[in-house]
Structures are given as structure tokens and as C-alpha cells.
Amino acid sequence: MPSPVQAGHELLIDLFDGGALGAPLTVKWQQNFTERQASYYRVDAYNTTTNEPVPFFIAAEFYKSSTASNPNHITKVATLLPGEGYKLRVDNKLQYGQKNAAGESRFVVFHDKERKPYQHRFIETAVLSTLAKSGEGAADKVLASFGLGGAASAVTDAAKAYIGDYLHTF
């Protein structure tokens, strides 16, 4: 089992490439009895501390080149490594979701922490979006990146392990 990401670790985030990434994912949730939604990119970050890949969700407004003036944009909170990506230290600006208290299947989220979606919203959105675009085989790969097995058609069962838990702050 991969080591869960911890505060103090360093992540390498790919440079923004809208063509390769495609459209951002739309995560939907309810907060204060109001329907909410926000756009996120799901990228495979690399934990340079543990030499392991990490599922990473970043709010579109913190990543897209056209929104670089945002004070929380990746270019303002991380170190640019030309030709490689952004080096980002894991601290309290990031949140995470996980399968259980042992940190199994941990993923990282960088967004406005005033947003309060449950953890499972990210997994459902990533898997179902991949399924719609690329078919079940590709969605199974996304499930595997979260440490979840089985067919993508069972995503709701897999996501139930996350239901009711908000994201945690590092």
C-alpha cells in the first residue's frame, strides 16, 4: 500500500496544458441547503518525498493560465520548475480525502476551503467522467488510482466508503 501524503511532503504538479487535460470536471454538492458546483482538473501529481503518484484535484481557477491573476493560483503558491511542473509543499492550504483513518487511497484537493463537498463527490465525478469519455477500462484505471478495485459501474458502491465525510485539512 502506498504511503499516504503527509504535511511537509512535496508534490510535483504538471504544468497546465488545457489541450491534454480537456475540459475540467464539474463537482456538485449541497452546502447550507444550496446546490453548489465548481470546476476542477484531476491530475496525477507525483509525491517527490515518497516517489509515488498521488491523485490531485485542483480548482480550475487555481490552475488555468487565463486565471493566473488569482492570488491562490498555482503560480503564486508553488515553485516553478521549468519544463517539469510546479513544486508544491503540502500544508494547510491543501485538503485531502481518504478511504479510512489509516490514510488508505488518500487524494489531495487544492481549492477554496470555504467549499464543503463530501469526499465521495470527487471520486464519483472523476470515475463517471472518465467512463463517459473513454469507456469502462479507462474508468477502472481511475478507480485503481484511488486504491479501489472492481468495475467502474460499481462506482457508487466504492464511493460509499467516503459518504458523509468532508475533506480534511493538512
N, C-alpha and C positions, 0 to 999 in steps of 0.2 A: 504494500500500500504506500503511495507517495506521501511524503511529509506534508502536512498542511502548511499553508502560507502563514507566517507569523509577523507581528510588528517587528520592524527593523530589517526584514528581508528586502532585497532589491529585485524589482521586476524590469524586464526589458519589454517594452511595448512597441510594436511595429509602427513605422511612420504611416501617416494617414494616406491611403490610396483608395479613393472613392470608387474607382473603376473595379478594382479587385474585390473590395468589400461588398459592393452592391448597395441596395437600399438598407437603411437601418431597420432594426426590429422595433416593433411597437409593443411596449409592455403596458398592460392595462391593469388597474386596481381600483379599489374604493378606499377613500380616506375621508373621514369626517362626514360620512353619508353622501359623498360626492364621487361620481365617476371621474377617474383621472387616467391619463395616459402620457407616455413620454417615449421618445425615440432613443435607442441605444445601438451601439455597434458591439457585436460579440467578436472578440479577437482572442487568439491564443497567445497569451503573454508567456514569457519564459522567466522562471524564478532563477536568477543567477546565483542566489545563495545556496539553493539545493540542487541546481541543474535539472529542474523538472518543469514541464509545461503546466500552465495554470489557466483555466477558463476565466476570462476577464470581460466584463461588461463596462462600457464607458458611455456616458450620456453623449448623444450626438453633438450637443452644443459645447462639449468639452474637448471634442476631437476633430471635427470638420475644419478644414483650412479656412472656410469662409467665416468661421466664428472665433478666430484667433484673438479677437479683442476681449473675449470673455475673461474675467480675472481668474477663473478656475480652469482655463484651457490647459491642455496637457503641455503646451509650450511654455507655460508660466509656472508650472508646479513640478516639472521634471527636467532632467538634464538631457539635452540633445546629444546623441552620439551619431555624428554624420555618417550616413549610409547604413546605419544599423537600426536606430529607433530612439526611443526615449527611456532613460533610466529613471525609474520611479521608486522611491523608498516607501515601503508600506508603513503607514502611520494612521492617525485618527482622521485623516481626510478620506480614507477608504473604508468601505464596509464589506462584509462577507456573508455568505450563506453556506450551509453545510448540511450533510445528511444526518449527523448525530453529534453528540457532545465531544466525541473523540476527534472531531475535525475531518472525518471522512468525506471525500468528494467536495472539498471546500472550493468555492469560486469567489472571485473578488469583483466588487462593483464600485465604480467611481462616478458619482452623480451628486446632485444637490441633496444633502441629507435631510432636508425638510420633506422629501418624498418618503412615503412609508409603505411601499409594496411588500407583500409577503415574499419569502424566498422562492416559493414554487413558481411564482409568476415568471421569473427569468428562465427557469428550466423549461416550462411549458412553451413559452414563446420561442426559445431557441430551437427546440426539437420540432415543434409544429411548423415553424418557418422553413427549416431545413427539409422537412418531409414534403412540404408543398412545392419547394423549388427543385429538389434533387432526388426525391424518392426515399423509400424506407432504408436502403443501405446507407445513405449519407446521414440520415437521422439517427441510425444506430450508432454511427461514429460519434455524433454529438452526445448521445446518451453515454457512451463509453468514456468520453472526456470528463463526465461528471461522476464516473465510477458506477454507473447504472447499466445493467445488462438488459437483455430482452428486446423484443420488437418495439419499434417506435410507436406502434399502435397502442402499446400499454403505457404511454407517457403519463396518463392521468394517475395510474397506479403508482408509478415511480415518483411522481411529484407529491403524492400524499405524504411521503416522509417529511416534506417541507411545509405542509399546510399549517397555517396558524403561527408560524414563526417569522417575525420581522428580521430584516438584515441586522447583523451585529456590527458595531464599530470597533476597529482595531484599537 
